[in-house]
């Protein structure tokens, strides 16, 4: 059985992070909403599979115009906050959804459930597109912040004291521990992602996120809305070959997976995904990663037992019986 990962809810991932994911998982899938033209790194090499929503959830070509209007409004009104963005996009969507309702009345042959799902596809796609743009902007800002924090102090070498003075921006906090959206916005993005890609989700794959606060948000949603149904956690370290080119990284992964430690680690993770939680720690204790790679990464898994009854929370309903994962590594932020 393969260790399959589906990226959630990101629609684009930097190449270095994808190579980090491929250092342990494979195949790796990433979902992109319709009309997202941003290429996915490594997809042409066949290392990453790009998935799209079903054809019947594809918005009309007018969606591009709607998206352009929302982008322009956000560029000129970004400082007004997420609530203002929601108000603007909601106003635009009301007109589009109303026209869909009129067209839906003329097509009696389609089921009501299908009509409802099709009606909301505009909103879902818009949320995913705008989230992707905001993530891209936050990623660029974080890269710039890391560069600025690494700048030397202008006093370096000018004073004779033990140790060098820190750079002027060295004490600025990282943004990795914060969500780029308010809680309501995160919920809408997750609802949109699960709604448009639910047909592509398989039970045995890990829903892998690269955002610690997004992972925490999903865990907290389950604790609040999971009706007391338990979850199981697992955390381990694995070699990170993202510093290599793709061909060499995959060769290094293959060598590791064929070692005793690689076999033990994969078996432990597969047992966890299959629901055998009691023997995981015993298998992990004997694994030694020293010398296998220049750097390692941490992978945290959280498995949610199937709900005994349907939850009123849409996100939690989709998490039922699923496993989510968080990948973290100081060298895979590229």
N, C-alpha and C positions, 0 to 999 in steps of 0.2 A: 504493500500500500504506500502511495506517495504522500509526502507532507505538503499538501496543497494549501496555498494561501490566497485569499481574495482581499485585496486592499480595500479598506472601508474607513471613512467615506470619501477618501481622496480620489480625484479624477486624474491627477498627474503627480508623479514622484520623480525627484532628481535621480540621475543615473547612478550616482554613488550609493544612494540609499537602496536602489533596486538591486545593485550588486551585493550589498550587505544582506538583503532579504534572500537573494539567490544563493548566498553562502550556506544556507541551511534549508530553505524551503524550495519547492519545485514540484509541479508547475506553479507559476505565479500569475494571477489574473488581476486585471484592473478594469473597472467599469467606467465608461465615458458616456455621458448623455448625448443625445443627437445634436448635431451642429457644433460640437466642440472640435475645433481644428488643430488644437495643440498636439503635436506628435508625442507619443510615449517612447521614452528611451528604451533601447534594447528590444523593442517589439519587432523591428525588421529582422533582427537576428534570430527571432523565434524563441527568445528566452522569456518573454512576457506576452501573455495573451490578452488582447484588448476586447472587451465585451461591450455590446450596445444593448439598450432596452429593446423589447419586441417592436416590430414594425408598426403594430397598431397603437403604440404609444409615441410615435414620432409626431412632433408638432408640425403644423403647416410651415411653409417657407416664410410666412409673415413673422415667425418667431424671431428671425434674425433682426428684423426692424425693431421689435419690442425689446430685445436684448440690448441693442445699440442705444435706444432711448434710456433704458435703465442705467447703462454704463455711463452715459453722459451726465445724467442727473447725479449719480454718485460722485463723479469726478468734481462736480461743482458744488456739491452739498455734503461732502463726506463728514464734515465736522458736526453735522446735525445729529449724528448717532444712528443706531440701528432702527430705533422706533420710527424715525422719519423716513428711512429707506423703506421699511415695511409699509408705511402709509402710502408712499408713492407707488411702489410696485403693486400693492393691493388695489389701488385705484386703476392702474393700467390693466391688471388682470381681470377686474370685474367686467370691463367691456369685452375682453376676449372670451371669457367664460360664458357671458350672456349670449354671444353669437354662437358659441358651440351648443348651448342649450336649445337655441332655435333650430339649428341644423339637426340636432338629435331628435327633435320632435318629428322630423320628416323621415326618420329611418326607424320604423317600427320593428324591423326585423332584428335589430341588435338587442341584446339583453340589457336589463337595467343596470346590473353590476358592471358590465363592460362599459356602458355609457358613463357611469360615475367615475370609473378609473380613467377613462379617456378624457373626461372633462378636466380632471385635475393635472393632466400631464404638462400643461403650460406652466402651472405654478411649480411643480416639481422640477422641471428642467431649468426654470429661471433661478430657483434657489441653488441648484447644483452649479450652474454656470457662475453665479455671483460668488458663491463660496470658493470656487476654484480661483477666481480672480483675487479675492481677498487673501487666500492662502499664499498665492504667488507673490503678492505685495508684501505680506508679512515675512515670507522667506527671504526676499531681497533685503528687507529692512534688517532682519536678523544677521544676514551675511555682512551687511555694512557695519552693524554694531560690533560684530566680532573683529572686523578689520580695525575699527576705530579703537576698540579696547586694547588691541595689541600695539598701538602706537606708543613710542617711548615718550617719557616726560621731556619737555624742553630743557630741564635742569640736569638731564643725564650727563655725567662727566664734568659738570660745572661745580659740584660741591664735593668736598672730601669727607664723606661719611660712609660708614659701613652699609653695604647694600645700596641698590639703586632706587631712586624714588619711583613710585608707580606712575603709569601713564595717566593723563588727565581724565580719561573716561574708564579707567580700569575697574572702578567700583560700581559701574552701572549694572543693574540686574538683568539677567537673561529673560527673554520673553517666552521660553519654552513652557514655563509653568502656568501660563495663562491662555484661556480660550480667546480666539480672535472675534468671537461673537458673544452676545448675551445669551443666557440660558434658553430663552424662547427661540432665538435664531438657531442655536445648535439643535434643538429639538426638531425644528422645521427642516433643517438640512438632513438629519438622520432619517426622519420620516420620508422625505423625498427619495433618499438613496435606497432605503429598503423597499419603497413602493415601486420604483422603476426597475430594480434589479432582482426582485424576489424570485423571478422565474429562473435566474442564473445561479441562485444559491443552492449548494449541495450540503448535505448534512455533515460530511466528513471534513470539510475544509475549515481552516482558521480564518476568521474575519480579522485581518491584521491592520492595526492603525499605527501611525508613526507619531501621534500626538499624545503625550502623557495625560493632559487634561481631558482629551476626548475619551481616552480609555477610562479615566476616573469617572467621567460623566455617565458612561454606559454602566459601570459598576454601581454607581449610586442610583441610577434609574431602576436597576433590578432590585436593589435593596428596598426601595420605596414602593415599587409597584409589582414586585414578584410574588405577592401573596404568601410570603414566608417560605417560598421554595428555595432550597439551599443551592449554593454554588461551590465549586472546587477550584483551587488555585495551584499553580505550579510555576516555578521560576528557575531558570538555568542559564548557563553561559555556553556560548558556541563560538567557534572560530569565525572571524570576520575577514573575508578575502577581498573586500571592496577596494583596496588599494591597487589590486592587480587589474589588468584588462580582462574583459569578459571571458575570453577563451582560457586564459590562465586561471582565472578565478574558478571557473567550472571544473577545470582539471584538478585544482587544489581541493575543491569540495569533494570530488569523486574519490580522491585519495583518502581524505579524512573519513568519509562515510564507510570506507572499506576497512578501516582500522577497528581494533577491538572497541576503543572508546566511542568511535562514531556509530558502530552497530548498537552498542548499549544505549547511547543517547537517543538514537532514532527509535529504538524499541520502547524506551521509557515514555517518549512523547506520544507514540502511537497508542500505547496502552492507556495513557491519559485521555486521548481523544476518543477512545473506544469505551471509556467509562470505568476502567480498572484503576482506581485512584490509590488504592492501598499499597501497591507494590512499587510506586514511582520512586519514592525516596530511597528505597533499598537499591534500586538500579543506579540512581544518580550518584550515590556515595563513592562508587569505585571509579568514576570518570575523571581523568586527568587531562587537561587541555594544554598543559605547559609545552611550549615549543612547537605547537601545531600551526600557529599563525602569529604574525607580528602583533596582532591585536585581536581582542575578543569583544563580543557584544552580549548584552543581556536580553533575554526573551522571557516575557511574563505571559502566562496563559490563564484564562479564567473560563471555566465551563459552567454553563447554566443548565440545571436540570429542566426537563420538560415541565411546563406549567400544568397543574392539576385542573385548572379551569382558566378560560380566556381572561386576559387582563384588559382593563379599560385603556391602558397605555399602549399605543401602537408600536412604539419602539420595543418595549418589553415583549410584546407578542411575537415580534420577529426574532428576539434573542432566545426564545424558548428552545432548549435543546441544542443551542449553538455554543461554540467556543470562540472567544475573542482573544486577540494577542496584541502585545505591545513590544516593539523592538526598539532598543536603545543602545547606542554605541557612540562614544565621543568622537570617533573618526569617520562616522558615516553621515555627516550633516551636509554633504556636498550639494 
